[in-house]
Amino acid sequence: MDGIRVAAPQRPRSSDDIFGFMSSGVSPEKPINHLIQDLAREMKNIHDQNGSIIFVMGTAMVYTGADEAFLDLIRMGYVQALFTGNGFSVMDLEKQLFGTALGMDKNTGKVRNTGYKSNIVAINEIWNAGCIREAIGKGIIKGGVLYEYVQNDVPFVIGGSLHDDGPLPDAITDVLQAQDEMRKYVQKADVCIICASMLHGIAVGNMLPSRVKTVAVDINSYVVTWLQDRGTTQVLGLVTYPALLIPILTGEIQRLSGMDTAIP
Protein backbone atom coordinates (compact mmCIF):
# COMPACT_ATOMS: atom_id res chain seq x y z
CA MET A 1 0.00 0.00 0.00
CA ASP A 2 3.04 2.28 0.25
CA GLY A 3 5.20 3.78 -2.47
CA ILE A 4 4.88 6.20 -5.36
CA ARG A 5 1.86 6.14 -7.66
CA VAL A 6 2.86 6.60 -11.29
CA ALA A 7 0.27 7.86 -13.76
CA ALA A 8 1.68 7.24 -17.23
CA PRO A 9 0.35 9.48 -20.02
CA GLN A 10 -1.85 7.77 -22.58
CA ARG A 11 -0.24 6.80 -25.85
CA PRO A 12 -1.66 8.43 -28.97
CA ARG A 13 -3.96 6.20 -30.99
CA SER A 14 -4.25 8.42 -34.05
CA SER A 15 -2.31 7.25 -37.09
CA ASP A 16 -1.69 10.91 -37.95
CA ASP A 17 0.62 11.36 -34.98
CA ILE A 18 4.28 10.58 -35.68
CA PHE A 19 4.72 9.28 -32.16
CA GLY A 20 1.93 6.80 -32.67
CA PHE A 21 4.56 4.64 -34.36
CA MET A 22 6.16 3.96 -31.00
CA SER A 23 3.54 1.28 -30.36
CA SER A 24 5.20 -0.99 -32.92
CA GLY A 25 8.52 -2.77 -32.78
CA VAL A 26 11.82 -1.33 -33.93
CA SER A 27 12.47 -2.15 -37.56
CA PRO A 28 14.61 -0.83 -40.44
CA GLU A 29 11.57 -1.36 -42.67
CA LYS A 30 9.91 1.91 -41.75
CA PRO A 31 8.94 4.74 -44.13
CA ILE A 32 11.93 6.84 -43.07
CA ASN A 33 11.34 9.75 -45.45
CA HIS A 34 7.74 10.06 -44.27
CA LEU A 35 8.78 9.90 -40.63
CA ILE A 36 11.44 12.58 -41.15
CA GLN A 37 8.83 14.87 -42.70
CA ASP A 38 6.53 14.30 -39.74
CA LEU A 39 9.39 14.93 -37.32
CA ALA A 40 10.27 18.18 -39.12
CA ARG A 41 6.66 19.38 -38.80
CA GLU A 42 6.62 18.44 -35.12
CA MET A 43 9.87 20.30 -34.50
CA LYS A 44 8.63 23.39 -36.34
CA ASN A 45 5.44 23.44 -34.28
CA ILE A 46 7.45 23.25 -31.07
CA HIS A 47 9.87 25.90 -32.33
CA ASP A 48 7.01 28.23 -33.24
CA GLN A 49 5.57 27.78 -29.74
CA ASN A 50 8.95 28.60 -28.13
CA GLY A 51 9.32 25.01 -26.94
CA SER A 52 12.53 23.18 -26.07
CA ILE A 53 14.36 20.67 -28.30
CA ILE A 54 17.32 18.75 -26.89
CA PHE A 55 19.87 16.84 -28.96
CA VAL A 56 22.09 14.00 -27.76
CA MET A 57 25.00 13.56 -30.17
CA GLY A 58 27.55 10.78 -30.67
CA THR A 59 30.99 11.00 -32.27
CA ALA A 60 29.83 9.62 -35.63
CA MET A 61 28.00 12.88 -36.26
CA VAL A 62 31.32 14.71 -36.60
CA TYR A 63 33.51 12.42 -38.68
CA THR A 64 30.71 11.64 -41.13
CA GLY A 65 30.11 15.33 -41.84
CA ALA A 66 26.56 15.51 -40.46
CA ASP A 67 27.71 18.27 -38.11
CA GLU A 68 27.68 20.76 -40.99
CA ALA A 69 23.91 20.42 -41.44
CA PHE A 70 23.46 20.45 -37.67
CA LEU A 71 24.99 23.93 -37.61
CA ASP A 72 21.99 25.23 -39.56
CA LEU A 73 19.59 23.80 -36.97
CA ILE A 74 21.46 25.65 -34.22
CA ARG A 75 21.44 28.93 -36.14
CA MET A 76 17.72 28.60 -36.89
CA GLY A 77 16.97 28.19 -33.17
CA TYR A 78 15.94 24.52 -33.28
CA VAL A 79 18.34 23.40 -30.55
CA GLN A 80 17.92 24.46 -26.92
CA ALA A 81 20.54 22.18 -25.38
CA LEU A 82 23.18 19.63 -26.37
CA PHE A 83 24.18 16.57 -24.35
CA THR A 84 27.29 14.82 -25.57
CA GLY A 85 30.58 13.26 -24.57
CA ASN A 86 34.24 14.17 -24.63
CA GLY A 87 34.78 12.31 -27.93
CA PHE A 88 32.26 14.35 -29.93
CA SER A 89 33.58 17.59 -28.44
CA VAL A 90 37.24 16.82 -29.12
CA MET A 91 36.51 15.83 -32.73
CA ASP A 92 34.51 19.01 -33.27
CA LEU A 93 37.40 21.12 -32.00
CA GLU A 94 40.03 19.08 -33.86
CA LYS A 95 38.08 19.59 -37.08
CA GLN A 96 38.29 23.35 -36.66
CA LEU A 97 41.98 23.36 -35.80
CA PHE A 98 43.31 20.81 -38.28
CA GLY A 99 40.50 19.90 -40.67
CA THR A 100 40.50 16.33 -39.37
CA ALA A 101 38.45 14.08 -37.12
CA LEU A 102 40.51 11.37 -35.42
CA GLY A 103 43.19 12.24 -37.96
CA MET A 104 40.89 11.68 -40.96
CA ASP A 105 40.75 14.52 -43.47
CA LYS A 106 37.25 16.02 -43.49
CA ASN A 107 37.28 16.47 -47.29
CA THR A 108 38.99 13.33 -48.59
CA GLY A 109 38.24 10.85 -45.82
CA LYS A 110 41.87 9.74 -45.82
CA VAL A 111 43.96 9.56 -42.67
CA ARG A 112 46.73 12.12 -42.72
CA ASN A 113 50.29 11.33 -41.75
CA THR A 114 50.71 11.93 -38.00
CA GLY A 115 46.98 12.70 -37.92
CA TYR A 116 46.61 10.29 -35.02
CA LYS A 117 47.94 12.93 -32.61
CA SER A 118 45.68 15.78 -33.76
CA ASN A 119 42.99 15.06 -31.17
CA ILE A 120 45.54 15.16 -28.34
CA VAL A 121 46.96 18.43 -29.63
CA ALA A 122 43.42 19.84 -29.84
CA ILE A 123 42.80 18.90 -26.19
CA ASN A 124 46.04 20.60 -25.15
CA GLU A 125 45.12 23.75 -27.08
CA ILE A 126 41.85 24.02 -25.14
CA TRP A 127 43.63 23.43 -21.84
CA ASN A 128 46.16 26.12 -22.71
CA ALA A 129 43.30 28.53 -23.44
CA GLY A 130 41.51 27.61 -20.21
CA CYS A 131 38.26 26.16 -21.59
CA ILE A 132 36.19 25.99 -24.78
CA ARG A 133 34.61 29.42 -24.28
CA GLU A 134 38.01 30.98 -23.65
CA ALA A 135 39.42 29.34 -26.78
CA ILE A 136 36.55 30.81 -28.80
CA GLY A 137 36.96 34.21 -27.18
CA LYS A 138 40.66 34.23 -28.04
CA GLY A 139 39.97 33.34 -31.67
CA ILE A 140 41.57 29.88 -31.46
CA ILE A 141 38.30 28.15 -32.39
CA LYS A 142 36.46 29.95 -35.20
CA GLY A 143 33.70 27.52 -36.16
CA GLY A 144 32.02 24.20 -35.50
CA VAL A 145 29.19 22.90 -33.35
CA LEU A 146 30.49 24.07 -29.98
CA TYR A 147 31.41 27.44 -31.50
CA GLU A 148 27.81 27.92 -32.65
CA TYR A 149 26.51 26.90 -29.23
CA VAL A 150 28.63 29.53 -27.52
CA GLN A 151 27.88 32.22 -30.10
CA ASN A 152 24.13 31.57 -29.91
CA ASP A 153 24.19 31.26 -26.11
CA VAL A 154 22.85 27.69 -26.18
CA PRO A 155 23.86 25.46 -23.24
CA PHE A 156 25.78 22.21 -23.69
CA VAL A 157 26.72 19.49 -21.22
CA ILE A 158 29.78 17.31 -21.84
CA GLY A 159 29.58 14.14 -19.75
CA GLY A 160 32.90 12.33 -19.27
CA SER A 161 33.68 8.63 -19.48
CA LEU A 162 36.50 6.42 -18.21
CA HIS A 163 38.01 5.97 -21.68
CA ASP A 164 38.20 9.69 -22.53
CA ASP A 165 41.38 11.23 -23.91
CA GLY A 166 42.31 14.24 -21.81
CA PRO A 167 39.53 14.94 -21.07
CA LEU A 168 38.66 18.50 -22.05
CA PRO A 169 38.47 20.99 -19.16
CA ASP A 170 34.75 21.42 -19.90
CA ALA A 171 34.00 17.69 -19.51
CA ILE A 172 32.17 16.89 -16.28
CA THR A 173 33.96 13.79 -15.00
CA ASP A 174 31.70 13.31 -11.96
CA VAL A 175 28.71 11.42 -13.40
CA LEU A 176 26.38 12.54 -10.62
CA GLN A 177 27.29 16.15 -11.28
CA ALA A 178 26.76 15.59 -15.01
CA GLN A 179 23.32 14.13 -14.32
CA ASP A 180 22.38 17.12 -12.17
CA GLU A 181 23.45 19.49 -14.93
CA MET A 182 21.41 17.62 -17.54
CA ARG A 183 18.32 17.57 -15.32
CA LYS A 184 18.21 21.37 -15.50
CA TYR A 185 17.21 21.05 -19.15
CA VAL A 186 15.35 17.73 -19.46
CA GLN A 187 12.54 18.97 -17.20
CA LYS A 188 11.83 21.75 -19.70
CA ALA A 189 12.21 19.60 -22.84
CA ASP A 190 9.41 18.98 -25.31
CA VAL A 191 11.41 16.81 -27.72
CA CYS A 192 14.68 14.91 -27.34
CA ILE A 193 16.54 13.60 -30.39
CA ILE A 194 19.28 11.03 -29.82
CA CYS A 195 21.70 10.48 -32.70
CA ALA A 196 24.33 7.71 -32.77
CA SER A 197 24.89 7.69 -29.03
CA MET A 198 24.12 4.54 -27.08
CA LEU A 199 25.63 5.35 -23.68
CA HIS A 200 24.64 9.01 -23.48
CA GLY A 201 21.31 8.20 -25.14
CA ILE A 202 20.36 5.65 -22.50
CA ALA A 203 21.61 7.93 -19.72
CA VAL A 204 19.49 10.83 -20.93
CA GLY A 205 16.52 8.56 -21.64
CA ASN A 206 16.55 7.47 -18.01
CA MET A 207 16.18 11.11 -16.93
CA LEU A 208 13.50 12.19 -19.40
CA PRO A 209 9.92 12.67 -18.18
CA SER A 210 7.58 10.31 -20.02
CA ARG A 211 5.78 13.28 -21.59
CA VAL A 212 8.90 14.22 -23.61
CA LYS A 213 8.61 13.06 -27.21
CA THR A 214 11.80 11.15 -27.88
CA VAL A 215 13.43 10.03 -31.11
CA ALA A 216 16.40 7.66 -31.20
CA VAL A 217 18.31 7.38 -34.48
CA ASP A 218 20.91 4.69 -34.98
CA ILE A 219 22.08 2.35 -37.74
CA ASN A 220 21.98 -0.50 -35.22
CA SER A 221 18.46 -1.54 -34.20
CA TYR A 222 19.89 -3.09 -31.02
CA VAL A 223 20.77 0.38 -29.70
CA VAL A 224 17.22 1.64 -30.16
CA THR A 225 15.73 -1.51 -28.62
CA TRP A 226 18.10 -1.29 -25.68
CA LEU A 227 16.95 2.27 -25.02
CA GLN A 228 13.30 1.17 -25.01
CA ASP A 229 14.00 -1.83 -22.80
CA ARG A 230 15.56 0.41 -20.18
CA GLY A 231 12.40 2.35 -19.53
CA THR A 232 12.18 4.97 -22.27
CA THR A 233 9.00 3.46 -23.67
CA GLN A 234 7.88 6.67 -25.37
CA VAL A 235 10.83 6.59 -27.79
CA LEU A 236 10.31 6.52 -31.54
CA GLY A 237 13.11 4.40 -33.00
CA LEU A 238 14.45 5.19 -36.46
CA VAL A 239 16.85 2.54 -37.71
CA THR A 240 18.80 4.47 -40.31
CA TYR A 241 22.11 6.25 -40.80
CA PRO A 242 22.05 9.32 -38.52
CA ALA A 243 24.60 11.11 -40.72
CA LEU A 244 22.05 11.11 -43.55
CA LEU A 245 19.01 11.89 -41.41
CA ILE A 246 20.27 15.22 -40.03
CA PRO A 247 20.86 16.86 -43.44
CA ILE A 248 17.47 15.65 -44.71
CA LEU A 249 15.73 16.77 -41.52
CA THR A 250 17.41 20.18 -41.71
CA GLY A 251 16.44 20.59 -45.34
CA GLU A 252 12.83 19.66 -44.59
CA ILE A 253 12.62 22.23 -41.78
CA GLN A 254 14.09 24.85 -44.10
CA ARG A 255 11.48 23.94 -46.72
CA LEU A 256 8.67 24.26 -44.19
CA SER A 257 10.08 27.62 -43.14
CA GLY A 258 10.15 28.85 -46.75
CA MET A 259 13.92 29.20 -46.85
CA ASP A 260 15.76 29.25 -50.17
CA THR A 261 18.49 26.97 -48.79
CA ALA A 262 16.09 24.02 -48.50
CA ILE A 263 17.32 20.67 -49.77
CA PRO A 264 15.16 19.54 -52.73
NUMIDREN-600813 format. One record per residue (C-alpha): x, y, z; residue number from 1. Coordinates in steps of 0.2 Angstrom, whole numbers. Each point is the difference from the previous one (the first is absolute). Example, Ala and Ser with C-alpha at 12.3 -4.5 7.8 and 13.67 -1.06 7.14 Angstrom:
2
<east=62, north=-22, up=39, seq=1>;
<east=6, north=17, up=-3, seq=2>;
# end
This chain:
264
<east=0, north=0, up=0, seq=1>;
<east=15, north=11, up=1, seq=2>;
<east=11, north=8, up=-13, seq=3>;
<east=-2, north=12, up=-15, seq=4>;
<east=-15, north=0, up=-11, seq=5>;
<east=5, north=2, up=-18, seq=6>;
<east=-13, north=6, up=-13, seq=7>;
<east=7, north=-3, up=-17, seq=8>;
<east=-6, north=11, up=-14, seq=9>;
<east=-11, north=-8, up=-13, seq=10>;
<east=8, north=-5, up=-16, seq=11>;
<east=-7, north=8, up=-16, seq=12>;
<east=-12, north=-11, up=-10, seq=13>;
<east=-1, north=11, up=-15, seq=14>;
<east=9, north=-6, up=-15, seq=15>;
<east=4, north=19, up=-5, seq=16>;
<east=11, north=2, up=15, seq=17>;
<east=18, north=-4, up=-3, seq=18>;
<east=3, north=-7, up=17, seq=19>;
<east=-14, north=-12, up=-2, seq=20>;
<east=13, north=-11, up=-9, seq=21>;
<east=8, north=-3, up=17, seq=22>;
<east=-13, north=-14, up=3, seq=23>;
<east=8, north=-11, up=-13, seq=24>;
<east=17, north=-9, up=1, seq=25>;
<east=16, north=7, up=-6, seq=26>;
<east=3, north=-4, up=-18, seq=27>;
<east=11, north=7, up=-14, seq=28>;
<east=-15, north=-3, up=-11, seq=29>;
<east=-8, north=17, up=4, seq=30>;
<east=-5, north=14, up=-12, seq=31>;
<east=15, north=10, up=6, seq=32>;
<east=-3, north=15, up=-12, seq=33>;
<east=-18, north=1, up=6, seq=34>;
<east=5, north=0, up=18, seq=35>;
<east=13, north=13, up=-3, seq=36>;
<east=-13, north=11, up=-7, seq=37>;
<east=-11, north=-3, up=14, seq=38>;
<east=14, north=4, up=12, seq=39>;
<east=4, north=16, up=-9, seq=40>;
<east=-18, north=6, up=2, seq=41>;
<east=0, north=-5, up=18, seq=42>;
<east=16, north=10, up=4, seq=43>;
<east=-6, north=15, up=-10, seq=44>;
<east=-16, north=0, up=11, seq=45>;
<east=10, north=-1, up=16, seq=46>;
<east=12, north=14, up=-7, seq=47>;
<east=-14, north=11, up=-4, seq=48>;
<east=-7, north=-2, up=17, seq=49>;
<east=17, north=4, up=8, seq=50>;
<east=2, north=-18, up=6, seq=51>;
<east=16, north=-9, up=5, seq=52>;
<east=9, north=-13, up=-11, seq=53>;
<east=15, north=-9, up=7, seq=54>;
<east=12, north=-10, up=-11, seq=55>;
<east=11, north=-14, up=6, seq=56>;
<east=15, north=-2, up=-12, seq=57>;
<east=13, north=-14, up=-2, seq=58>;
<east=17, north=1, up=-8, seq=59>;
<east=-6, north=-7, up=-17, seq=60>;
<east=-9, north=16, up=-3, seq=61>;
<east=17, north=10, up=-2, seq=62>;
<east=11, north=-12, up=-10, seq=63>;
<east=-14, north=-4, up=-13, seq=64>;
<east=-3, north=19, up=-3, seq=65>;
<east=-18, north=1, up=7, seq=66>;
<east=6, north=13, up=11, seq=67>;
<east=-1, north=13, up=-14, seq=68>;
<east=-18, north=-2, up=-2, seq=69>;
<east=-3, north=0, up=19, seq=70>;
<east=8, north=18, up=0, seq=71>;
<east=-15, north=6, up=-10, seq=72>;
<east=-12, north=-7, up=13, seq=73>;
<east=9, north=9, up=14, seq=74>;
<east=0, north=17, up=-10, seq=75>;
<east=-18, north=-2, up=-3, seq=76>;
<east=-4, north=-2, up=18, seq=77>;
<east=-5, north=-18, up=0, seq=78>;
<east=12, north=-6, up=13, seq=79>;
<east=-2, north=5, up=18, seq=80>;
<east=13, north=-11, up=8, seq=81>;
<east=13, north=-13, up=-5, seq=82>;
<east=5, north=-15, up=10, seq=83>;
<east=15, north=-9, up=-6, seq=84>;
<east=17, north=-8, up=5, seq=85>;
<east=18, north=5, up=0, seq=86>;
<east=3, north=-9, up=-17, seq=87>;
<east=-13, north=10, up=-10, seq=88>;
<east=7, north=16, up=8, seq=89>;
<east=18, north=-4, up=-4, seq=90>;
<east=-3, north=-5, up=-18, seq=91>;
<east=-10, north=16, up=-2, seq=92>;
<east=14, north=11, up=6, seq=93>;
<east=13, north=-11, up=-9, seq=94>;
<east=-10, north=3, up=-16, seq=95>;
<east=1, north=19, up=2, seq=96>;
<east=19, north=0, up=4, seq=97>;
<east=7, north=-13, up=-12, seq=98>;
<east=-15, north=-4, up=-12, seq=99>;
<east=1, north=-18, up=6, seq=100>;
<east=-11, north=-12, up=11, seq=101>;
<east=11, north=-13, up=9, seq=102>;
<east=13, north=4, up=-13, seq=103>;
<east=-12, north=-3, up=-15, seq=104>;
<east=0, north=15, up=-12, seq=105>;
<east=-18, north=7, up=0, seq=106>;
<east=0, north=2, up=-19, seq=107>;
<east=9, north=-15, up=-7, seq=108>;
<east=-4, north=-13, up=14, seq=109>;
<east=18, north=-5, up=0, seq=110>;
<east=11, north=-1, up=16, seq=111>;
<east=14, north=13, up=-1, seq=112>;
<east=17, north=-4, up=5, seq=113>;
<east=3, north=3, up=19, seq=114>;
<east=-19, north=4, up=0, seq=115>;
<east=-2, north=-13, up=15, seq=116>;
<east=7, north=14, up=12, seq=117>;
<east=-12, north=14, up=-6, seq=118>;
<east=-13, north=-4, up=13, seq=119>;
<east=13, north=1, up=14, seq=120>;
<east=7, north=16, up=-6, seq=121>;
<east=-18, north=7, up=-1, seq=122>;
<east=-3, north=-4, up=18, seq=123>;
<east=16, north=8, up=5, seq=124>;
<east=-4, north=16, up=-9, seq=125>;
<east=-17, north=1, up=9, seq=126>;
<east=9, north=-3, up=17, seq=127>;
<east=13, north=14, up=-5, seq=128>;
<east=-14, north=12, up=-3, seq=129>;
<east=-9, north=-5, up=16, seq=130>;
<east=-17, north=-7, up=-7, seq=131>;
<east=-10, north=-1, up=-16, seq=132>;
<east=-8, north=17, up=3, seq=133>;
<east=17, north=8, up=3, seq=134>;
<east=7, north=-8, up=-16, seq=135>;
<east=-14, north=7, up=-10, seq=136>;
<east=2, north=17, up=8, seq=137>;
<east=18, north=0, up=-4, seq=138>;
<east=-3, north=-4, up=-18, seq=139>;
<east=8, north=-18, up=1, seq=140>;
<east=-17, north=-8, up=-5, seq=141>;
<east=-9, north=9, up=-14, seq=142>;
<east=-14, north=-12, up=-5, seq=143>;
<east=-8, north=-17, up=3, seq=144>;
<east=-14, north=-6, up=11, seq=145>;
<east=6, north=5, up=17, seq=146>;
<east=5, north=17, up=-7, seq=147>;
<east=-18, north=3, up=-6, seq=148>;
<east=-6, north=-5, up=17, seq=149>;
<east=10, north=13, up=8, seq=150>;
<east=-4, north=13, up=-13, seq=151>;
<east=-18, north=-3, up=1, seq=152>;
<east=0, north=-2, up=19, seq=153>;
<east=-7, north=-18, up=0, seq=154>;
<east=5, north=-11, up=15, seq=155>;
<east=10, north=-16, up=-2, seq=156>;
<east=5, north=-14, up=12, seq=157>;
<east=15, north=-10, up=-3, seq=158>;
<east=-1, north=-16, up=10, seq=159>;
<east=16, north=-9, up=3, seq=160>;
<east=4, north=-19, up=-1, seq=161>;
<east=14, north=-11, up=6, seq=162>;
<east=8, north=-2, up=-17, seq=163>;
<east=1, north=18, up=-5, seq=164>;
<east=16, north=8, up=-7, seq=165>;
<east=5, north=15, up=11, seq=166>;
<east=-14, north=4, up=4, seq=167>;
<east=-5, north=18, up=-5, seq=168>;
<east=-1, north=12, up=14, seq=169>;
<east=-18, north=2, up=-3, seq=170>;
<east=-4, north=-19, up=1, seq=171>;
<east=-9, north=-4, up=17, seq=172>;
<east=9, north=-15, up=6, seq=173>;
<east=-12, north=-2, up=15, seq=174>;
<east=-14, north=-10, up=-7, seq=175>;
<east=-12, north=6, up=14, seq=176>;
<east=4, north=18, up=-3, seq=177>;
<east=-2, north=-3, up=-19, seq=178>;
<east=-17, north=-7, up=3, seq=179>;
<east=-5, north=15, up=11, seq=180>;
<east=5, north=11, up=-14, seq=181>;
<east=-10, north=-9, up=-13, seq=182>;
<east=-15, north=0, up=11, seq=183>;
<east=-1, north=19, up=-1, seq=184>;
<east=-5, north=-2, up=-18, seq=185>;
<east=-9, north=-16, up=-1, seq=186>;
<east=-14, north=6, up=11, seq=187>;
<east=-4, north=14, up=-13, seq=188>;
<east=2, north=-11, up=-15, seq=189>;
<east=-14, north=-3, up=-13, seq=190>;
<east=10, north=-11, up=-12, seq=191>;
<east=16, north=-9, up=2, seq=192>;
<east=10, north=-7, up=-15, seq=193>;
<east=13, north=-13, up=3, seq=194>;
<east=13, north=-3, up=-15, seq=195>;
<east=13, north=-13, up=0, seq=196>;
<east=2, north=-1, up=19, seq=197>;
<east=-3, north=-15, up=10, seq=198>;
<east=7, north=4, up=17, seq=199>;
<east=-5, north=18, up=1, seq=200>;
<east=-16, north=-4, up=-9, seq=201>;
<east=-5, north=-13, up=13, seq=202>;
<east=6, north=12, up=14, seq=203>;
<east=-11, north=14, up=-6, seq=204>;
<east=-14, north=-11, up=-3, seq=205>;
<east=0, north=-6, up=18, seq=206>;
<east=-2, north=19, up=5, seq=207>;
<east=-13, north=5, up=-12, seq=208>;
<east=-18, north=2, up=6, seq=209>;
<east=-12, north=-11, up=-9, seq=210>;
<east=-9, north=14, up=-8, seq=211>;
<east=16, north=5, up=-10, seq=212>;
<east=-2, north=-6, up=-18, seq=213>;
<east=16, north=-9, up=-3, seq=214>;
<east=8, north=-6, up=-17, seq=215>;
<east=15, north=-12, up=0, seq=216>;
<east=10, north=-1, up=-16, seq=217>;
<east=13, north=-14, up=-3, seq=218>;
<east=5, north=-11, up=-14, seq=219>;
<east=0, north=-14, up=13, seq=220>;
<east=-18, north=-6, up=5, seq=221>;
<east=7, north=-7, up=16, seq=222>;
<east=5, north=17, up=6, seq=223>;
<east=-18, north=6, up=-2, seq=224>;
<east=-7, north=-16, up=8, seq=225>;
<east=11, north=2, up=15, seq=226>;
<east=-5, north=17, up=3, seq=227>;
<east=-19, north=-5, up=0, seq=228>;
<east=4, north=-15, up=11, seq=229>;
<east=8, north=11, up=13, seq=230>;
<east=-16, north=10, up=3, seq=231>;
<east=-1, north=13, up=-13, seq=232>;
<east=-16, north=-8, up=-7, seq=233>;
<east=-6, north=16, up=-9, seq=234>;
<east=15, north=0, up=-12, seq=235>;
<east=-2, north=0, up=-19, seq=236>;
<east=14, north=-11, up=-7, seq=237>;
<east=6, north=4, up=-17, seq=238>;
<east=12, north=-13, up=-7, seq=239>;
<east=10, north=9, up=-13, seq=240>;
<east=17, north=9, up=-2, seq=241>;
<east=-1, north=16, up=11, seq=242>;
<east=13, north=9, up=-11, seq=243>;
<east=-13, north=0, up=-14, seq=244>;
<east=-15, north=3, up=11, seq=245>;
<east=6, north=17, up=7, seq=246>;
<east=3, north=8, up=-17, seq=247>;
<east=-17, north=-6, up=-7, seq=248>;
<east=-8, north=6, up=16, seq=249>;
<east=8, north=17, up=-1, seq=250>;
<east=-5, north=2, up=-18, seq=251>;
<east=-18, north=-5, up=4, seq=252>;
<east=-1, north=13, up=14, seq=253>;
<east=7, north=13, up=-11, seq=254>;
<east=-13, north=-4, up=-14, seq=255>;
<east=-14, north=1, up=13, seq=256>;
<east=7, north=17, up=5, seq=257>;
<east=1, north=6, up=-18, seq=258>;
<east=19, north=2, up=0, seq=259>;
<east=9, north=0, up=-17, seq=260>;
<east=13, north=-11, up=7, seq=261>;
<east=-12, north=-15, up=2, seq=262>;
<east=7, north=-17, up=-7, seq=263>;
<east=-11, north=-5, up=-15, seq=264>;
# end
